[in-house]
Amino acid sequence: MDKAEDTSFAGTLIDGARMYAASADAVNDKYPNALHALSHMLGMSIELALKAYLKQHHLTDKEIRRLGHDLEALYERAKEFGLKDTGSRSFRLAVLGANYKARIFAYPKETNLNVIQPWSLREISQEIIQEVFEVVKGVEAASELQDAPGLTILSFYPSDIVPSAWAVK
């Protein structure tokens, strides 16, 4: 891929990240206790945003595929190209990443999980999406679309969810 194709693909990836984040907001409105679904969607949102950032910085498809679904590895690589580093991001991505990489949220089984609450995951996904969107699409587009789905949080995420009561609103 040449640089123009990299930028185009990065744009597609960041749009996908926004779609997953907006979808999480919609699910949260109806099923705020749906821990597995929300965690999976927000993990996917973060994965796509980080891959968009890496693609914008001209990593090859092969290099990105090698990083796979490893959110920690994607984040570490993105930091090498200037993505903001915060201890909070590192911690939350480490905890989410362990379950996400193993596809626990997509293929749940009975187990004790260390998890990050969906409100916290949505917060970090918004931070990363906004930062990457600005790099990929530009400051002007980010400013114009700041209140658009996926770029802003359009749902209230409770801090006291009960995952076993996922069907209860």
PyRosetta script that sets phi, psi and omega in degrees:
from pyrosetta import init, pose_from_sequence

init()
pose = pose_from_sequence("MDKAEDTSFAGTLIDGARMYAASADAVNDKYPNALHALSHMLGMSIELALKAYLKQHHLTDKEIRRLGHDLEALYERAKEFGLKDTGSRSFRLAVLGANYKARIFAYPKETNLNVIQPWSLREISQEIIQEVFEVVKGVEAASELQDAPGLTILSFYPSDIVPSAWAVK")
pose.set_psi(1, 142.9)
pose.set_omega(1, 174.2)
pose.set_phi(2, -91.3)
pose.set_psi(2, 177.8)
pose.set_omega(2, -174.9)
pose.set_phi(3, -61.5)
pose.set_psi(3, -36.8)
pose.set_omega(3, 178.3)
pose.set_phi(4, -65.3)
pose.set_psi(4, -40.6)
pose.set_omega(4, 177.7)
pose.set_phi(5, -67.7)
pose.set_psi(5, -37.3)
pose.set_omega(5, 176.7)
pose.set_phi(6, -58.9)
pose.set_psi(6, -45.6)
pose.set_omega(6, -179.2)
pose.set_phi(7, -65.1)
pose.set_psi(7, -40.6)
pose.set_omega(7, 178.5)
pose.set_phi(8, -63.6)
pose.set_psi(8, -45.7)
pose.set_omega(8, 179.7)
pose.set_phi(9, -66.6)
pose.set_psi(9, -38.2)
pose.set_omega(9, 176.5)
pose.set_phi(10, -60.4)
pose.set_psi(10, -39.2)
pose.set_omega(10, 177.4)
pose.set_phi(11, -63.3)
pose.set_psi(11, -40.3)
pose.set_omega(11, 177.6)
pose.set_phi(12, -64.4)
pose.set_psi(12, -42.2)
pose.set_omega(12, 179.9)
pose.set_phi(13, -64.7)
pose.set_psi(13, -43.7)
pose.set_omega(13, -179.2)
pose.set_phi(14, -69.0)
pose.set_psi(14, -32.5)
pose.set_omega(14, 174.5)
pose.set_phi(15, -64.8)
pose.set_psi(15, -39.4)
pose.set_omega(15, 176.0)
pose.set_phi(16, -63.1)
pose.set_psi(16, -40.3)
pose.set_omega(16, 177.4)
pose.set_phi(17, -59.8)
pose.set_psi(17, -43.1)
pose.set_omega(17, 178.6)
pose.set_phi(18, -63.5)
pose.set_psi(18, -40.2)
pose.set_omega(18, -180.0)
pose.set_phi(19, -62.0)
pose.set_psi(19, -44.1)
pose.set_omega(19, 178.6)
pose.set_phi(20, -64.7)
pose.set_psi(20, -40.4)
pose.set_omega(20, 179.0)
pose.set_phi(21, -65.2)
pose.set_psi(21, -43.9)
pose.set_omega(21, 178.4)
pose.set_phi(22, -64.6)
pose.set_psi(22, -36.9)
pose.set_omega(22, 177.7)
pose.set_phi(23, -65.8)
pose.set_psi(23, -38.6)
pose.set_omega(23, 176.4)
pose.set_phi(24, -61.8)
pose.set_psi(24, -41.4)
pose.set_omega(24, 177.3)
pose.set_phi(25, -59.2)
pose.set_psi(25, -43.1)
pose.set_omega(25, -179.5)
pose.set_phi(26, -65.9)
pose.set_psi(26, -42.9)
pose.set_omega(26, 178.0)
pose.set_phi(27, -64.7)
pose.set_psi(27, -43.0)
pose.set_omega(27, -179.7)
pose.set_phi(28, -59.8)
pose.set_psi(28, -36.5)
pose.set_omega(28, 178.2)
pose.set_phi(29, -59.8)
pose.set_psi(29, -38.1)
pose.set_omega(29, -176.0)
pose.set_phi(30, -93.1)
pose.set_psi(30, -40.2)
pose.set_omega(30, -175.0)
pose.set_phi(31, -133.6)
pose.set_psi(31, 72.5)
pose.set_omega(31, -175.7)
pose.set_phi(32, -65.3)
pose.set_psi(32, -15.4)
pose.set_omega(32, 178.1)
pose.set_phi(33, -92.6)
pose.set_psi(33, 4.4)
pose.set_omega(33, -176.5)
pose.set_phi(34, -79.1)
pose.set_psi(34, 68.9)
pose.set_omega(34, -174.2)
pose.set_phi(35, -54.2)
pose.set_psi(35, -49.1)
pose.set_omega(35, -176.9)
pose.set_phi(36, -63.3)
pose.set_psi(36, -46.4)
pose.set_omega(36, -178.6)
pose.set_phi(37, -65.5)
pose.set_psi(37, -45.6)
pose.set_omega(37, -179.7)
pose.set_phi(38, -64.7)
pose.set_psi(38, -43.6)
pose.set_omega(38, 179.7)
pose.set_phi(39, -63.8)
pose.set_psi(39, -40.2)
pose.set_omega(39, 179.1)
pose.set_phi(40, -65.4)
pose.set_psi(40, -47.5)
pose.set_omega(40, -178.9)
pose.set_phi(41, -63.9)
pose.set_psi(41, -41.1)
pose.set_omega(41, -179.8)
pose.set_phi(42, -72.1)
pose.set_psi(42, -34.3)
pose.set_omega(42, 173.6)
pose.set_phi(43, -62.7)
pose.set_psi(43, -43.1)
pose.set_omega(43, 178.4)
pose.set_phi(44, -64.2)
pose.set_psi(44, -39.7)
pose.set_omega(44, 178.0)
pose.set_phi(45, -60.3)
pose.set_psi(45, -46.7)
pose.set_omega(45, 180.0)
pose.set_phi(46, -66.1)
pose.set_psi(46, -42.7)
pose.set_omega(46, 178.8)
pose.set_phi(47, -57.6)
pose.set_psi(47, -48.9)
pose.set_omega(47, -178.6)
pose.set_phi(48, -65.2)
pose.set_psi(48, -38.2)
pose.set_omega(48, 178.6)
pose.set_phi(49, -64.2)
pose.set_psi(49, -44.6)
pose.set_omega(49, 179.5)
pose.set_phi(50, -65.1)
pose.set_psi(50, -39.5)
pose.set_omega(50, 177.7)
pose.set_phi(51, -67.2)
pose.set_psi(51, -34.6)
pose.set_omega(51, 175.6)
pose.set_phi(52, -62.4)
pose.set_psi(52, -43.3)
pose.set_omega(52, 179.5)
pose.set_phi(53, -61.9)
pose.set_psi(53, -44.8)
pose.set_omega(53, 179.8)
pose.set_phi(54, -66.1)
pose.set_psi(54, -39.6)
pose.set_omega(54, 178.8)
pose.set_phi(55, -65.9)
pose.set_psi(55, -39.9)
pose.set_omega(55, 177.6)
pose.set_phi(56, -60.4)
pose.set_psi(56, -29.0)
pose.set_omega(56, 178.2)
pose.set_phi(57, -95.0)
pose.set_psi(57, 19.1)
pose.set_omega(57, 168.2)
pose.set_phi(58, 67.9)
pose.set_psi(58, 30.2)
pose.set_omega(58, 168.7)
pose.set_phi(59, -69.4)
pose.set_psi(59, 146.2)
pose.set_omega(59, 179.8)
pose.set_phi(60, -75.2)
pose.set_psi(60, 160.6)
pose.set_omega(60, 176.0)
pose.set_phi(61, -57.8)
pose.set_psi(61, -39.4)
pose.set_omega(61, -179.3)
pose.set_phi(62, -62.5)
pose.set_psi(62, -43.1)
pose.set_omega(62, 178.9)
pose.set_phi(63, -64.1)
pose.set_psi(63, -40.7)
pose.set_omega(63, -179.5)
pose.set_phi(64, -69.4)
pose.set_psi(64, -42.4)
pose.set_omega(64, 177.2)
pose.set_phi(65, -60.5)
pose.set_psi(65, -36.6)
pose.set_omega(65, 179.8)
pose.set_phi(66, -61.8)
pose.set_psi(66, -31.0)
pose.set_omega(66, 178.1)
pose.set_phi(67, -76.3)
pose.set_psi(67, -21.4)
pose.set_omega(67, 174.4)
pose.set_phi(68, 56.5)
pose.set_psi(68, -135.0)
pose.set_omega(68, -178.2)
pose.set_phi(69, -99.1)
pose.set_psi(69, 17.6)
pose.set_omega(69, -176.7)
pose.set_phi(70, -81.7)
pose.set_psi(70, 96.8)
pose.set_omega(70, -176.0)
pose.set_phi(71, -61.8)
pose.set_psi(71, -37.5)
pose.set_omega(71, 178.4)
pose.set_phi(72, -63.8)
pose.set_psi(72, -45.1)
pose.set_omega(72, -179.7)
pose.set_phi(73, -66.0)
pose.set_psi(73, -41.3)
pose.set_omega(73, 177.6)
pose.set_phi(74, -61.5)
pose.set_psi(74, -44.2)
pose.set_omega(74, -179.6)
pose.set_phi(75, -64.9)
pose.set_psi(75, -45.0)
pose.set_omega(75, 179.3)
pose.set_phi(76, -60.1)
pose.set_psi(76, -42.4)
pose.set_omega(76, 179.9)
pose.set_phi(77, -67.4)
pose.set_psi(77, -41.1)
pose.set_omega(77, 179.3)
pose.set_phi(78, -63.4)
pose.set_psi(78, -36.6)
pose.set_omega(78, 178.2)
pose.set_phi(79, -62.3)
pose.set_psi(79, -31.6)
pose.set_omega(79, 177.7)
pose.set_phi(80, -61.7)
pose.set_psi(80, -25.2)
pose.set_omega(80, 179.7)
pose.set_phi(81, -100.7)
pose.set_psi(81, 8.7)
pose.set_omega(81, 172.8)
pose.set_phi(82, 107.4)
pose.set_psi(82, 2.5)
pose.set_omega(82, 175.9)
pose.set_phi(83, -62.1)
pose.set_psi(83, 138.4)
pose.set_omega(83, -178.1)
pose.set_phi(84, -55.6)
pose.set_psi(84, 139.6)
pose.set_omega(84, 179.4)
pose.set_phi(85, -110.9)
pose.set_psi(85, 124.4)
pose.set_omega(85, 172.3)
pose.set_phi(86, -132.2)
pose.set_psi(86, 147.4)
pose.set_omega(86, 177.5)
pose.set_phi(87, -61.3)
pose.set_psi(87, -35.2)
pose.set_omega(87, 179.6)
pose.set_phi(88, -64.3)
pose.set_psi(88, -43.1)
pose.set_omega(88, 177.4)
pose.set_phi(89, -61.3)
pose.set_psi(89, -46.4)
pose.set_omega(89, -178.3)
pose.set_phi(90, -59.0)
pose.set_psi(90, -46.0)
pose.set_omega(90, -179.4)
pose.set_phi(91, -63.8)
pose.set_psi(91, -50.4)
pose.set_omega(91, -177.0)
pose.set_phi(92, -63.9)
pose.set_psi(92, -39.1)
pose.set_omega(92, 178.7)
pose.set_phi(93, -70.3)
pose.set_psi(93, -30.8)
pose.set_omega(93, 176.8)
pose.set_phi(94, -66.2)
pose.set_psi(94, -44.6)
pose.set_omega(94, -179.0)
pose.set_phi(95, -70.0)
pose.set_psi(95, -50.6)
pose.set_omega(95, 178.1)
pose.set_phi(96, -60.4)
pose.set_psi(96, -45.2)
pose.set_omega(96, -174.5)
pose.set_phi(97, -59.0)
pose.set_psi(97, -36.3)
pose.set_omega(97, -179.3)
pose.set_phi(98, -60.8)
pose.set_psi(98, -43.7)
pose.set_omega(98, 179.3)
pose.set_phi(99, -78.4)
pose.set_psi(99, -37.4)
pose.set_omega(99, -176.8)
pose.set_phi(100, -66.9)
pose.set_psi(100, -46.4)
pose.set_omega(100, -179.3)
pose.set_phi(101, -61.2)
pose.set_psi(101, -37.6)
pose.set_omega(101, 179.0)
pose.set_phi(102, -79.2)
pose.set_psi(102, -1.8)
pose.set_omega(102, 178.2)
pose.set_phi(103, 63.1)
pose.set_psi(103, 28.1)
pose.set_omega(103, -179.6)
pose.set_phi(104, -61.3)
pose.set_psi(104, -36.5)
pose.set_omega(104, -178.1)
pose.set_phi(105, -74.2)
pose.set_psi(105, -29.1)
pose.set_omega(105, 178.3)
pose.set_phi(106, -80.9)
pose.set_psi(106, -33.5)
pose.set_omega(106, -179.2)
pose.set_phi(107, -127.4)
pose.set_psi(107, 72.5)
pose.set_omega(107, -173.4)
pose.set_phi(108, -66.7)
pose.set_psi(108, 148.8)
pose.set_omega(108, 173.2)
pose.set_phi(109, -141.4)
pose.set_psi(109, 162.3)
pose.set_omega(109, -180.0)
pose.set_phi(110, -69.8)
pose.set_psi(110, 120.8)
pose.set_omega(110, -179.7)
pose.set_phi(111, -169.0)
pose.set_psi(111, 164.2)
pose.set_omega(111, 172.1)
pose.set_phi(112, -90.7)
pose.set_psi(112, 125.7)
pose.set_omega(112, -177.7)
pose.set_phi(113, -116.0)
pose.set_psi(113, 142.0)
pose.set_omega(113, 164.6)
pose.set_phi(114, -88.2)
pose.set_psi(114, 122.5)
pose.set_omega(114, -175.7)
pose.set_phi(115, -132.4)
pose.set_psi(115, 160.7)
pose.set_omega(115, 170.5)
pose.set_phi(116, -104.6)
pose.set_psi(116, 133.8)
pose.set_omega(116, -178.9)
pose.set_phi(117, -59.2)
pose.set_psi(117, 143.8)
pose.set_omega(117, -179.2)
pose.set_phi(118, -54.0)
pose.set_psi(118, -36.1)
pose.set_omega(118, 179.6)
pose.set_phi(119, -60.3)
pose.set_psi(119, -38.6)
pose.set_omega(119, -179.5)
pose.set_phi(120, -72.5)
pose.set_psi(120, -37.9)
pose.set_omega(120, 176.4)
pose.set_phi(121, -65.6)
pose.set_psi(121, -39.5)
pose.set_omega(121, -179.7)
pose.set_phi(122, -66.9)
pose.set_psi(122, -36.4)
pose.set_omega(122, 177.9)
pose.set_phi(123, -62.8)
pose.set_psi(123, -46.9)
pose.set_omega(123, -179.3)
pose.set_phi(124, -70.2)
pose.set_psi(124, -35.1)
pose.set_omega(124, 178.0)
pose.set_phi(125, -64.4)
pose.set_psi(125, -39.6)
pose.set_omega(125, 178.0)
pose.set_phi(126, -62.7)
pose.set_psi(126, -45.2)
pose.set_omega(126, 179.7)
pose.set_phi(127, -57.9)
pose.set_psi(127, -48.5)
pose.set_omega(127, -176.9)
pose.set_phi(128, -68.4)
pose.set_psi(128, -44.6)
pose.set_omega(128, 179.8)
pose.set_phi(129, -59.6)
pose.set_psi(129, -46.8)
pose.set_omega(129, -179.5)
pose.set_phi(130, -60.2)
pose.set_psi(130, -45.4)
pose.set_omega(130, -179.3)
pose.set_phi(131, -63.4)
pose.set_psi(131, -45.1)
pose.set_omega(131, -178.8)
pose.set_phi(132, -70.4)
pose.set_psi(132, -40.7)
pose.set_omega(132, 179.2)
pose.set_phi(133, -56.5)
pose.set_psi(133, -44.0)
pose.set_omega(133, 180.0)
pose.set_phi(134, -62.6)
pose.set_psi(134, -39.3)
pose.set_omega(134, 179.1)
pose.set_phi(135, -68.6)
pose.set_psi(135, -43.0)
pose.set_omega(135, -174.3)
pose.set_phi(136, -79.4)
pose.set_psi(136, -46.3)
pose.set_omega(136, -172.5)
pose.set_phi(137, -101.3)
pose.set_psi(137, -16.1)
pose.set_omega(137, 178.1)
pose.set_phi(138, 104.4)
pose.set_psi(138, 156.9)
pose.set_omega(138, -177.7)
pose.set_phi(139, -63.8)
pose.set_psi(139, -40.8)
pose.set_omega(139, -177.9)
pose.set_phi(140, -63.1)
pose.set_psi(140, -46.9)
pose.set_omega(140, 179.1)
pose.set_phi(141, -63.3)
pose.set_psi(141, -40.2)
pose.set_omega(141, 179.1)
pose.set_phi(142, -62.1)
pose.set_psi(142, -40.2)
pose.set_omega(142, 179.1)
pose.set_phi(143, -67.8)
pose.set_psi(143, -43.9)
pose.set_omega(143, -179.4)
pose.set_phi(144, -64.6)
pose.set_psi(144, -34.2)
pose.set_omega(144, -174.6)
pose.set_phi(145, -105.9)
pose.set_psi(145, 16.4)
pose.set_omega(145, -173.7)
pose.set_phi(146, -57.0)
pose.set_psi(146, -26.6)
pose.set_omega(146, -179.8)
pose.set_phi(147, -101.3)
pose.set_psi(147, 11.0)
pose.set_omega(147, -177.4)
pose.set_phi(148, -78.3)
pose.set_psi(148, 154.9)
pose.set_omega(148, 177.3)
pose.set_phi(149, -54.1)
pose.set_psi(149, 137.7)
pose.set_omega(149, 179.1)
pose.set_phi(150, 88.3)
pose.set_psi(150, -27.7)
pose.set_omega(150, 176.4)
pose.set_phi(151, -93.5)
pose.set_psi(151, -21.0)
pose.set_omega(151, 175.7)
pose.set_phi(152, -129.3)
pose.set_psi(152, 158.2)
pose.set_omega(152, -179.9)
pose.set_phi(153, -86.1)
pose.set_psi(153, 117.6)
pose.set_omega(153, -176.3)
pose.set_phi(154, -106.0)
pose.set_psi(154, 22.7)
pose.set_omega(154, -178.1)
pose.set_phi(155, -147.7)
pose.set_psi(155, 149.9)
pose.set_omega(155, 173.5)
pose.set_phi(156, -88.2)
pose.set_psi(156, 120.7)
pose.set_omega(156, 179.0)
pose.set_phi(157, -99.3)
pose.set_psi(157, 113.8)
pose.set_omega(157, -179.1)
pose.set_phi(158, -68.7)
pose.set_psi(158, 154.0)
pose.set_omega(158, 179.5)
pose.set_phi(159, -94.8)
pose.set_psi(159, -2.7)
pose.set_omega(159, -174.8)
pose.set_phi(160, -124.2)
pose.set_psi(160, 55.4)
pose.set_omega(160, -177.3)
pose.set_phi(161, -75.6)
pose.set_psi(161, 158.7)
pose.set_omega(161, 176.9)
pose.set_phi(162, -126.9)
pose.set_psi(162, 92.6)
pose.set_omega(162, -173.6)
pose.set_phi(163, -55.2)
pose.set_psi(163, -30.9)
pose.set_omega(163, 179.8)
pose.set_phi(164, -71.2)
pose.set_psi(164, -13.7)
pose.set_omega(164, 178.3)
pose.set_phi(165, -108.5)
pose.set_psi(165, 39.6)
pose.set_omega(165, -172.4)
pose.set_phi(166, -58.6)
pose.set_psi(166, -29.1)
pose.set_omega(166, -177.4)
pose.set_phi(167, -86.7)
pose.set_psi(167, -2.1)
pose.set_omega(167, 179.5)
pose.set_phi(168, -95.6)
pose.set_psi(168, 129.3)
pose.set_omega(168, 179.6)
pose.set_phi(169, -88.7)
pose.dump_pdb("model.pdb")
